[in-house]
Amino acid sequence: MALPRFLAAAAVCALVAGAPVLASDIQDINQQFRKGDLAGALDNANRYLAKNPKDAQARFLKGLILADQGKTNDAIGLFTALTEDYPELPEPYNNLAVLYASQGKYEAAKDSLEKAIRTHPSYATAHENLGDIYAKMASLAYDKALALDSRNTAAQTKLALIKEMMGGEPRKAAVRPAVATAATTAAPAAKAAPPAESRAAAPAAKATPPAEPRSAAPAAPAADVEAAIAQWAQAWSRRDVAGYLAAYASGYSANGLSRTAWEAQRSARITTPKRIEVKLSDLKVEQEGDSATATFRQAYRSDRLNSTVTKTLKLALQNGQWRIVGETSR
């Protein structure tokens, strides 16, 4: 799943029906959060809440900040309190689900999303996140079935279908959080372009059977590495979270984060901006067998940030696809 800097779909925070536009001090907190000044945003949120302890918008923002700082249990406590004080609001339930999923607590995540949907039946983000949770739980169940009986062809077919639906690579559940925007509205969360794993799977009877096991293919030429990097940059530019995350190896993580927490962070950072443009230049690829290193200049432009860095990606050939296993920039 994803949250404060969690998985797909920027969502508006409809925290109080009929609530006025964010007060200027809450706007300031929100701006600091969106710019990445988490410590400053948290200080200001605490000061504001000392005077306005029941303010749902400020508390919601504080939950996003805490989650972005990796203080998952604190964020869970805050969003739980919000659901108790404002049980009619779906967003806190959704973000609780995101946090639970980041800890592998899929039953708790499912329960939270079902409460969000009962509260707001037209909350599309919660419906899509619930689908992702069901897919993850099904994947775990089929994995267990195959561990007990590796010749179970029905389970193999169903597991292959779920993996294909979720981007072709087994991944942690990638669920979308509600994230704060500059203004509130009573409308349900707005969705960005839906990631591949959110779409319904075709019935198993119509599914294409998984390919027969094959011997390792010879190392692909550098052109395939370049094509994989181009697809990664294009998915990023389209704000296609599923496509972006699928470019990374299943075991990839960064900055000491778990895979789920990293996906959550990247998801929110991709879906929060209204537009993103990523351009690559001076691409150089060195390949040795099933490993490759690519170095290039990356120009990133969005409505929130402009930056140009030199980036190095380390890639490995996995199941016939080049996946990112390491990433550094300077």
C-alpha positions as a Markdown table, in Angstrom:
| # | Residue | x | y | z |
|---|---|---|---|---|
| 1 | Met | 0.0 | 0.0 | 0.0 |
| 2 | Ala | 1.0 | 3.5 | 0.0 |
| 3 | Leu | 0.5 | 6.6 | 2.2 |
| 4 | Pro | 1.9 | 10.1 | 2.9 |
| 5 | Arg | 4.4 | 9.4 | 0.6 |
| 6 | Phe | 2.3 | 6.2 | -0.1 |
| 7 | Leu | 0.8 | 4.3 | -3.4 |
| 8 | Ala | -1.2 | 5.8 | -6.4 |
| 9 | Ala | -3.9 | 8.3 | -6.8 |
| 10 | Ala | -3.7 | 11.8 | -5.3 |
| 11 | Ala | -6.7 | 12.2 | -3.1 |
| 12 | Val | -8.4 | 15.2 | -1.8 |
| 13 | Cys | -9.0 | 15.3 | 2.0 |
| 14 | Ala | -12.7 | 15.6 | 2.6 |
| 15 | Leu | -12.3 | 15.8 | 6.3 |
| 16 | Val | -15.3 | 17.7 | 7.4 |
| 17 | Ala | -18.5 | 17.9 | 5.3 |
| 18 | Gly | -19.0 | 21.5 | 4.5 |
| 19 | Ala | -15.6 | 22.5 | 5.9 |
| 20 | Pro | -14.2 | 25.8 | 4.7 |
| 21 | Val | -11.1 | 26.1 | 2.7 |
| 22 | Leu | -8.0 | 25.4 | 4.7 |
| 23 | Ala | -7.0 | 28.1 | 7.1 |
| 24 | Ser | -3.8 | 30.0 | 6.2 |
| 25 | Asp | -1.8 | 28.3 | 9.0 |
| 26 | Ile | -3.0 | 24.8 | 7.8 |
| 27 | Gln | -2.1 | 25.8 | 4.3 |
| 28 | Asp | 1.4 | 26.7 | 5.4 |
| 29 | Ile | 1.7 | 23.3 | 7.1 |
| 30 | Asn | 0.5 | 21.6 | 4.0 |
| 31 | Gln | 2.9 | 23.5 | 1.8 |
| 32 | Gln | 5.8 | 22.6 | 4.1 |
| 33 | Phe | 4.8 | 18.9 | 3.9 |
| 34 | Arg | 4.5 | 19.0 | 0.1 |
| 35 | Lys | 7.9 | 20.6 | -0.2 |
| 36 | Gly | 9.5 | 17.9 | 2.0 |
| 37 | Asp | 10.2 | 20.0 | 5.1 |
| 38 | Leu | 8.8 | 17.3 | 7.4 |
| 39 | Ala | 10.4 | 18.6 | 10.6 |
| 40 | Gly | 9.1 | 22.1 | 10.1 |
| 41 | Ala | 5.7 | 20.9 | 9.1 |
| 42 | Leu | 5.5 | 18.7 | 12.2 |
| 43 | Asp | 6.5 | 21.5 | 14.5 |
| 44 | Asn | 3.9 | 23.8 | 13.0 |
| 45 | Ala | 1.2 | 21.1 | 13.1 |
| 46 | Asn | 2.0 | 20.5 | 16.8 |
| 47 | Arg | 1.8 | 24.2 | 17.6 |
| 48 | Tyr | -1.5 | 24.5 | 15.8 |
| 49 | Leu | -3.0 | 21.4 | 17.4 |
| 50 | Ala | -2.0 | 22.7 | 20.9 |
| 51 | Lys | -4.5 | 25.4 | 20.3 |
| 52 | Asn | -7.0 | 23.4 | 18.1 |
| 53 | Pro | -6.7 | 19.8 | 19.4 |
| 54 | Lys | -9.8 | 18.6 | 17.6 |
| 55 | Asp | -9.1 | 20.0 | 14.2 |
| 56 | Ala | -9.5 | 17.1 | 11.8 |
| 57 | Gln | -7.5 | 18.6 | 8.9 |
| 58 | Ala | -4.5 | 19.4 | 11.0 |
| 59 | Arg | -4.6 | 16.0 | 12.6 |
| 60 | Phe | -4.8 | 14.3 | 9.2 |
| 61 | Leu | -1.8 | 16.3 | 8.0 |
| 62 | Lys | 0.1 | 15.3 | 11.0 |
| 63 | Gly | -0.6 | 11.7 | 10.3 |
| 64 | Leu | 0.8 | 12.1 | 6.8 |
| 65 | Ile | 3.9 | 13.8 | 8.1 |
| 66 | Leu | 4.5 | 11.1 | 10.7 |
| 67 | Ala | 4.1 | 8.3 | 8.1 |
| 68 | Asp | 6.5 | 10.1 | 5.8 |
| 69 | Gln | 9.0 | 10.2 | 8.6 |
| 70 | Gly | 8.7 | 6.4 | 9.0 |
| 71 | Lys | 6.9 | 6.8 | 12.4 |
| 72 | Thr | 4.4 | 4.2 | 11.3 |
| 73 | Asn | 3.0 | 3.3 | 14.8 |
| 74 | Asp | 2.5 | 6.9 | 15.7 |
| 75 | Ala | 0.7 | 7.5 | 12.4 |
| 76 | Ile | -1.5 | 4.5 | 13.0 |
| 77 | Gly | -2.4 | 5.8 | 16.5 |
| 78 | Leu | -3.3 | 9.2 | 15.0 |
| 79 | Phe | -5.4 | 7.9 | 12.2 |
| 80 | Thr | -7.1 | 5.4 | 14.5 |
| 81 | Ala | -8.1 | 8.3 | 16.8 |
| 82 | Leu | -9.4 | 10.2 | 13.8 |
| 83 | Thr | -11.7 | 7.3 | 12.8 |
| 84 | Glu | -13.0 | 7.2 | 16.4 |
| 85 | Asp | -13.7 | 11.0 | 16.5 |
| 86 | Tyr | -14.9 | 11.3 | 12.9 |
| 87 | Pro | -16.2 | 7.8 | 11.9 |
| 88 | Glu | -18.0 | 9.3 | 8.9 |
| 89 | Leu | -14.7 | 10.2 | 7.2 |
| 90 | Pro | -13.3 | 7.6 | 4.7 |
| 91 | Glu | -9.7 | 9.0 | 4.3 |
| 92 | Pro | -8.4 | 8.1 | 7.7 |
| 93 | Tyr | -9.6 | 4.5 | 7.2 |
| 94 | Asn | -7.9 | 4.4 | 3.8 |
| 95 | Asn | -4.6 | 5.6 | 5.2 |
| 96 | Leu | -4.8 | 3.2 | 8.1 |
| 97 | Ala | -5.1 | 0.4 | 5.6 |
| 98 | Val | -2.0 | 1.7 | 3.8 |
| 99 | Leu | 0.0 | 1.6 | 7.0 |
| 100 | Tyr | -1.3 | -1.8 | 8.0 |
| 101 | Ala | -0.3 | -3.1 | 4.5 |
| 102 | Ser | 3.2 | -1.7 | 4.9 |
| 103 | Gln | 3.5 | -3.9 | 8.0 |
| 104 | Gly | 2.1 | -7.0 | 6.2 |
| 105 | Lys | -1.1 | -6.8 | 8.2 |
| 106 | Tyr | -3.4 | -7.5 | 5.3 |
| 107 | Glu | -6.5 | -8.6 | 7.3 |
| 108 | Ala | -6.4 | -5.3 | 9.3 |
| 109 | Ala | -5.9 | -3.4 | 6.0 |
| 110 | Lys | -8.9 | -5.2 | 4.5 |
| 111 | Asp | -11.1 | -4.4 | 7.5 |
| 112 | Ser | -10.1 | -0.7 | 7.4 |
| 113 | Leu | -10.8 | -0.4 | 3.6 |
| 114 | Glu | -14.2 | -2.1 | 4.1 |
| 115 | Lys | -15.0 | 0.5 | 6.8 |
| 116 | Ala | -14.0 | 3.3 | 4.4 |
| 117 | Ile | -16.3 | 1.9 | 1.8 |
| 118 | Arg | -19.2 | 1.6 | 4.2 |
| 119 | Thr | -18.7 | 5.2 | 5.2 |
| 120 | His | -18.4 | 6.4 | 1.6 |
| 121 | Pro | -19.5 | 3.8 | -1.0 |
| 122 | Ser | -18.4 | 5.9 | -3.9 |
| 123 | Tyr | -14.8 | 6.3 | -2.6 |
| 124 | Ala | -13.0 | 4.8 | -5.7 |
| 125 | Thr | -9.5 | 4.8 | -4.1 |
| 126 | Ala | -10.6 | 2.6 | -1.3 |
| 127 | His | -12.3 | 0.2 | -3.7 |
| 128 | Glu | -9.2 | -0.1 | -5.8 |
| 129 | Asn | -7.0 | -0.5 | -2.7 |
| 130 | Leu | -9.2 | -3.3 | -1.5 |
| 131 | Gly | -8.8 | -5.0 | -4.8 |
| 132 | Asp | -5.1 | -4.8 | -4.4 |
| 133 | Ile | -5.3 | -6.3 | -0.9 |
| 134 | Tyr | -7.5 | -9.1 | -2.1 |
| 135 | Ala | -5.0 | -9.8 | -4.9 |
| 136 | Lys | -2.1 | -9.8 | -2.4 |
| 137 | Met | -3.9 | -12.2 | 0.0 |
| 138 | Ala | -4.8 | -14.5 | -2.9 |
| 139 | Ser | -1.1 | -14.5 | -4.0 |
| 140 | Leu | 0.0 | -15.5 | -0.5 |
| 141 | Ala | -2.7 | -18.3 | -0.4 |
| 142 | Tyr | -1.6 | -19.7 | -3.8 |
| 143 | Asp | 2.1 | -19.5 | -2.7 |
| 144 | Lys | 1.1 | -21.6 | 0.3 |
| 145 | Ala | -0.8 | -24.0 | -1.8 |
| 146 | Leu | 2.2 | -24.5 | -4.1 |
| 147 | Ala | 4.6 | -24.9 | -1.1 |
| 148 | Leu | 2.4 | -27.8 | 0.0 |
| 149 | Asp | 1.9 | -29.2 | -3.5 |
| 150 | Ser | 4.3 | -27.9 | -6.2 |
| 151 | Arg | 2.5 | -29.8 | -8.9 |
| 152 | Asn | -0.8 | -28.0 | -8.4 |
| 153 | Thr | -1.2 | -26.7 | -11.9 |
| 154 | Ala | -4.5 | -24.8 | -11.0 |
| 155 | Ala | -2.7 | -22.8 | -8.3 |
| 156 | Gln | 0.2 | -22.2 | -10.7 |
| 157 | Thr | -2.1 | -20.8 | -13.3 |
| 158 | Lys | -4.0 | -18.6 | -10.9 |
| 159 | Leu | -0.7 | -17.3 | -9.3 |
| 160 | Ala | 0.7 | -16.5 | -12.7 |
| 161 | Leu | -2.5 | -14.6 | -13.6 |
| 162 | Ile | -2.2 | -12.5 | -10.4 |
| 163 | Lys | 1.5 | -11.8 | -11.0 |
| 164 | Glu | 0.7 | -10.7 | -14.6 |
| 165 | Met | -2.1 | -8.5 | -13.3 |
| 166 | Met | 0.2 | -6.9 | -10.8 |
| 167 | Gly | 3.0 | -6.1 | -13.3 |
| 168 | Gly | 4.6 | -9.4 | -14.0 |
| 169 | Glu | 6.7 | -9.5 | -10.8 |
| 170 | Pro | 5.6 | -10.6 | -7.4 |
| 171 | Arg | 5.5 | -7.5 | -5.2 |
| 172 | Lys | 4.2 | -6.3 | -1.9 |
| 173 | Ala | 0.7 | -5.0 | -1.9 |
| 174 | Ala | 0.7 | -1.5 | -3.4 |
| 175 | Val | -2.2 | 0.4 | -2.0 |
| 176 | Arg | -3.0 | 4.0 | -2.5 |
| 177 | Pro | -3.2 | 6.5 | 0.3 |
| 178 | Ala | -5.2 | 9.7 | 0.7 |
| 179 | Val | -2.8 | 12.6 | 0.6 |
| 180 | Ala | -3.4 | 16.2 | 1.5 |
| 181 | Thr | -4.0 | 18.8 | -1.1 |
| 182 | Ala | -4.1 | 22.6 | -0.9 |
| 183 | Ala | -7.9 | 22.7 | -0.4 |
| 184 | Thr | -10.6 | 20.4 | 0.9 |
| 185 | Thr | -13.8 | 19.2 | -0.7 |
| 186 | Ala | -16.7 | 16.9 | 0.1 |
| 187 | Ala | -16.2 | 15.0 | -3.1 |
| 188 | Pro | -14.6 | 11.5 | -3.0 |
| 189 | Ala | -10.9 | 11.1 | -3.6 |
| 190 | Ala | -9.8 | 11.9 | -7.2 |
| 191 | Lys | -7.8 | 9.2 | -8.9 |
| 192 | Ala | -4.7 | 9.4 | -11.0 |
| 193 | Ala | -4.3 | 7.1 | -14.0 |
| 194 | Pro | -5.0 | 3.6 | -12.5 |
| 195 | Pro | -2.0 | 1.4 | -12.1 |
| 196 | Ala | -2.1 | -2.0 | -13.8 |
| 197 | Glu | -2.6 | -4.0 | -10.7 |
| 198 | Ser | -5.9 | -2.2 | -9.9 |
| 199 | Arg | -7.7 | -3.5 | -13.0 |
| 200 | Ala | -9.9 | -6.6 | -12.6 |
| 201 | Ala | -8.4 | -9.9 | -13.6 |
| 202 | Ala | -10.0 | -11.8 | -16.4 |
| 203 | Pro | -11.7 | -15.0 | -15.4 |
| 204 | Ala | -9.2 | -17.9 | -15.1 |
| 205 | Ala | -10.9 | -19.8 | -17.9 |
| 206 | Lys | -10.0 | -17.1 | -20.3 |
| 207 | Ala | -6.5 | -16.5 | -19.0 |
| 208 | Thr | -3.5 | -17.3 | -21.1 |
| 209 | Pro | -1.7 | -20.2 | -19.5 |
| 210 | Pro | 1.7 | -19.3 | -18.1 |
| 211 | Ala | 4.7 | -20.0 | -20.3 |
| 212 | Glu | 6.4 | -23.3 | -19.9 |
| 213 | Pro | 9.7 | -23.2 | -17.8 |
| 214 | Arg | 12.6 | -22.4 | -20.0 |
| 215 | Ser | 16.4 | -22.4 | -19.6 |
| 216 | Ala | 18.1 | -19.2 | -18.9 |
| 217 | Ala | 18.2 | -17.0 | -22.0 |
| 218 | Pro | 21.5 | -15.5 | -23.2 |
| 219 | Ala | 22.3 | -12.1 | -21.9 |
| 220 | Ala | 20.2 | -9.4 | -23.8 |
| 221 | Pro | 22.1 | -6.8 | -25.7 |
| 222 | Ala | 22.6 | -3.3 | -24.3 |
| 223 | Ala | 19.7 | -2.1 | -26.4 |
| 224 | Asp | 17.4 | -4.0 | -24.2 |
| 225 | Val | 18.8 | -2.4 | -21.1 |
| 226 | Glu | 18.3 | 1.0 | -22.8 |
| 227 | Ala | 14.7 | 0.1 | -23.6 |
| 228 | Ala | 14.0 | -0.9 | -20.0 |
| 229 | Ile | 15.4 | 2.4 | -18.7 |
| 230 | Ala | 13.3 | 4.3 | -21.3 |
| 231 | Gln | 10.2 | 2.5 | -20.2 |
| 232 | Trp | 11.0 | 3.3 | -16.5 |
| 233 | Ala | 11.4 | 7.0 | -17.3 |
| 234 | Gln | 8.2 | 7.0 | -19.4 |
| 235 | Ala | 6.1 | 5.4 | -16.6 |
| 236 | Trp | 7.5 | 8.0 | -14.2 |
| 237 | Ser | 6.5 | 10.8 | -16.6 |
| 238 | Arg | 3.0 | 9.4 | -17.0 |
| 239 | Arg | 2.7 | 9.1 | -13.2 |
| 240 | Asp | 2.1 | 5.4 | -13.8 |
| 241 | Val | 2.9 | 4.0 | -10.4 |
| 242 | Ala | 2.5 | 0.3 | -11.3 |
| 243 | Gly | 4.7 | 0.6 | -14.4 |
| 244 | Tyr | 7.3 | 2.6 | -12.4 |
| 245 | Leu | 7.5 | 0.1 | -9.6 |
| 246 | Ala | 7.5 | -2.9 | -12.0 |
| 247 | Ala | 10.8 | -1.6 | -13.3 |
| 248 | Tyr | 12.5 | -2.5 | -10.0 |
| 249 | Ala | 13.5 | -6.0 | -8.9 |
| 250 | Ser | 11.2 | -7.6 | -6.3 |
| 251 | Gly | 13.8 | -7.4 | -3.6 |
| 252 | Tyr | 14.7 | -3.8 | -4.2 |
| 253 | Ser | 14.6 | -1.3 | -1.3 |
| 254 | Ala | 16.2 | 2.0 | -0.6 |
| 255 | Asn | 17.4 | 4.0 | 2.4 |
| 256 | Gly | 16.9 | 1.2 | 4.8 |
| 257 | Leu | 13.1 | 1.0 | 4.0 |
| 258 | Ser | 11.2 | -2.2 | 3.6 |
| 259 | Arg | 10.0 | -2.9 | 0.0 |
| 260 | Thr | 6.4 | -1.9 | 1.1 |
| 261 | Ala | 7.5 | 1.3 | 2.8 |
| 262 | Trp | 9.6 | 2.2 | -0.2 |
| 263 | Glu | 6.7 | 1.6 | -2.6 |
| 264 | Ala | 4.5 | 3.7 | -0.4 |
| 265 | Gln | 7.0 | 6.6 | -0.4 |
| 266 | Arg | 7.5 | 6.4 | -4.2 |
| 267 | Ser | 3.8 | 6.1 | -4.9 |
| 268 | Ala | 2.9 | 9.3 | -3.1 |
| 269 | Arg | 5.9 | 11.2 | -4.6 |
| 270 | Ile | 4.7 | 10.2 | -8.1 |
| 271 | Thr | 1.0 | 10.9 | -7.6 |
| 272 | Thr | 1.2 | 14.1 | -5.5 |
| 273 | Pro | 2.5 | 16.3 | -8.4 |
| 274 | Lys | -0.1 | 17.3 | -11.0 |
| 275 | Arg | 2.5 | 16.7 | -13.8 |
| 276 | Ile | 5.9 | 15.1 | -14.1 |
| 277 | Glu | 8.4 | 15.1 | -16.9 |
| 278 | Val | 11.6 | 13.0 | -16.8 |
| 279 | Lys | 14.1 | 13.4 | -19.6 |
| 280 | Leu | 17.3 | 11.3 | -19.9 |
| 281 | Ser | 20.5 | 12.2 | -21.8 |
| 282 | Asp | 24.1 | 11.0 | -22.2 |
| 283 | Leu | 23.0 | 7.4 | -21.4 |
| 284 | Lys | 26.0 | 5.0 | -21.2 |
| 285 | Val | 25.5 | 1.3 | -20.5 |
| 286 | Glu | 28.0 | -1.3 | -19.5 |
| 287 | Gln | 26.8 | -4.9 | -19.6 |
| 288 | Glu | 28.4 | -8.1 | -18.3 |
| 289 | Gly | 26.3 | -11.2 | -18.6 |
| 290 | Asp | 23.1 | -10.8 | -16.7 |
| 291 | Ser | 24.2 | -7.6 | -15.0 |
| 292 | Ala | 24.4 | -4.0 | -16.3 |
| 293 | Thr | 25.2 | -0.5 | -15.1 |
| 294 | Ala | 23.7 | 2.6 | -16.7 |
| 295 | Thr | 24.8 | 6.1 | -16.1 |
| 296 | Phe | 22.9 | 9.2 | -17.5 |
| 297 | Arg | 21.8 | 12.7 | -16.8 |
| 298 | Gln | 18.3 | 13.0 | -15.5 |
| 299 | Ala | 16.3 | 16.1 | -15.8 |
| 300 | Tyr | 13.2 | 16.0 | -13.6 |
| 301 | Arg | 10.5 | 18.6 | -13.9 |
| 302 | Ser | 7.1 | 18.9 | -12.0 |
| 303 | Asp | 4.8 | 21.5 | -10.7 |
| 304 | Arg | 6.6 | 21.1 | -7.3 |
| 305 | Leu | 10.3 | 20.5 | -8.1 |
| 306 | Asn | 12.9 | 20.9 | -10.8 |
| 307 | Ser | 16.2 | 19.1 | -10.6 |
| 308 | Thr | 19.0 | 17.7 | -12.8 |
| 309 | Val | 21.3 | 15.0 | -11.5 |
| 310 | Thr | 23.7 | 12.3 | -12.7 |
| 311 | Lys | 22.1 | 9.0 | -12.0 |
| 312 | Thr | 23.5 | 5.4 | -12.0 |
| 313 | Leu | 21.2 | 2.4 | -12.2 |
| 314 | Lys | 22.4 | -1.1 | -11.6 |
| 315 | Leu | 20.2 | -3.7 | -13.4 |
| 316 | Ala | 19.9 | -7.5 | -13.4 |
| 317 | Leu | 18.2 | -9.8 | -15.9 |
| 318 | Gln | 15.3 | -11.5 | -14.0 |
| 319 | Asn | 12.8 | -13.7 | -15.8 |
| 320 | Gly | 13.9 | -12.3 | -19.1 |
| 321 | Gln | 13.3 | -8.7 | -18.0 |
| 322 | Trp | 15.9 | -6.1 | -17.0 |
| 323 | Arg | 15.0 | -4.9 | -13.5 |
| 324 | Ile | 16.6 | -2.2 | -11.4 |
| 325 | Val | 18.5 | -3.5 | -8.3 |
| 326 | Gly | 20.4 | -0.4 | -7.3 |
| 327 | Glu | 20.0 | 3.4 | -7.8 |
| 328 | Thr | 22.3 | 6.3 | -6.8 |
| 329 | Ser | 22.4 | 9.9 | -7.9 |
| 330 | Arg | 24.6 | 12.9 | -7.4 |
